[in-house]
């Protein structure tokens, strides 16, 4: 028993011997669609026209999600500025901005036992 496959154009619903799977790329992603010759020609013309705009455009990156903040208290009664000031006086390497390493916090707490947070 033989089977006959009938392809239908995904745009206009037409059937015909010219309807076939057509692959195309948009911005590095590959898509496939069943199209007849006329709609395939329209697709290629549209992609060519779109390429002109994409070439002259600037990509907009999605906004990054905010940083997760740790709910754990690192110090009791002291600020990060206090830690940085102490580190500078003790010649302990610490960044001027951003995250302070756990090692720096540990050294600060060792020098300031009252800074140890309650467990």
C-alpha positions as CSV (number, residue, x, y, z in Angstrom):
1,X,0.0,0.0,0.0
2,X,1.4,3.4,-1.0
3,X,0.9,6.6,0.9
4,X,0.7,10.0,-0.6
5,X,2.0,13.0,1.3
6,X,0.4,16.3,0.5
7,X,2.3,19.4,1.6
8,X,0.2,22.5,2.3
9,X,1.7,26.0,2.2
10,X,1.8,27.3,5.8
11,X,1.0,30.9,4.6
12,X,-1.9,30.6,2.2
13,X,-3.0,26.9,2.6
14,X,-2.5,26.1,-1.0
15,X,-1.4,22.6,-2.2
16,X,0.9,21.9,-5.0
17,X,4.0,20.1,-6.3
18,X,6.0,23.3,-5.5
19,X,5.2,23.2,-1.8
20,X,8.2,22.0,0.2
21,X,10.0,22.5,3.5
22,X,12.1,25.7,3.3
23,X,14.7,26.5,6.0
24,X,15.8,30.0,6.7
25,X,18.0,31.8,9.2
26,X,17.1,34.9,11.3
27,X,19.7,36.3,13.7
28,X,21.6,33.1,14.0
29,X,18.4,30.9,14.5
30,X,17.2,28.4,11.9
31,X,13.5,28.0,11.2
32,X,11.6,25.8,8.8
33,X,8.3,26.3,7.0
34,X,6.3,24.6,4.2
35,X,6.0,27.1,1.3
36,X,5.2,27.1,-2.4
37,X,7.6,28.9,-4.8
38,X,5.7,32.2,-4.7
39,X,5.6,32.5,-0.9
40,X,9.2,31.3,-0.7
41,X,10.2,34.2,-3.0
42,X,8.2,36.6,-0.8
43,X,10.1,35.2,2.3
44,X,13.5,35.7,0.7
45,X,12.6,39.3,-0.4
46,X,11.4,40.1,3.2
47,X,14.5,38.6,4.7
48,X,16.7,40.6,2.3
49,X,14.8,43.8,3.2
50,X,15.1,43.1,6.9
51,X,18.8,42.4,6.7
52,X,19.4,46.1,5.7
53,X,17.7,47.3,8.9
54,X,19.5,44.7,11.1
55,X,22.9,45.7,9.7
56,X,22.3,49.4,10.7
57,X,20.7,48.7,14.1
58,X,22.2,48.2,17.5
59,X,21.2,45.1,19.5
60,X,19.5,45.9,22.8
61,X,20.5,43.4,25.5
62,X,17.9,42.3,28.0
63,X,18.3,43.9,31.4
64,X,20.1,41.7,33.9
65,X,18.3,40.7,37.1
66,X,19.3,42.5,40.2
67,X,22.0,41.0,42.4
68,X,20.9,38.6,45.1
69,X,21.7,40.1,48.5
70,X,22.7,37.8,51.2
71,X,20.4,37.8,54.2
72,X,23.2,36.6,56.4
73,X,24.7,39.3,58.6
74,X,28.4,39.5,58.1
75,X,29.2,41.9,61.0
76,X,27.6,43.2,64.1
77,X,27.9,46.9,64.8
78,X,30.3,47.7,61.9
79,X,29.9,48.7,58.3
80,X,31.8,47.7,55.1
81,X,33.5,51.1,55.3
82,X,34.8,50.1,58.7
83,X,36.2,46.9,57.3
84,X,37.8,48.6,54.4
85,X,39.3,51.3,56.6
86,X,40.7,48.6,59.0
87,X,42.0,46.5,56.0
88,X,43.9,49.6,54.6
89,X,45.5,50.3,58.0
90,X,46.5,46.6,58.3
91,X,47.8,46.3,54.7
92,X,45.1,43.7,54.0
93,X,44.1,43.7,50.3
94,X,40.5,44.7,49.8
95,X,38.6,46.3,46.9
96,X,37.4,49.9,47.2
97,X,33.9,48.8,46.0
98,X,32.0,45.6,45.6
99,X,32.0,42.4,47.5
100,X,34.4,42.0,50.4
101,X,35.8,38.5,50.5
102,X,34.9,36.1,53.4
103,X,38.6,35.9,54.3
104,X,38.8,39.7,54.9
105,X,35.6,39.5,57.0
106,X,37.1,36.6,59.0
107,X,40.3,38.6,59.6
108,X,38.3,41.6,60.7
109,X,36.2,39.6,63.1
110,X,39.4,38.0,64.5
111,X,40.7,41.5,65.2
112,X,37.3,42.7,66.5
113,X,35.6,39.8,68.4
114,X,32.6,42.1,69.1
115,X,31.9,42.2,65.4
116,X,30.9,38.5,65.2
117,X,27.3,38.3,64.3
118,X,24.9,36.3,66.4
119,X,24.3,32.9,65.0
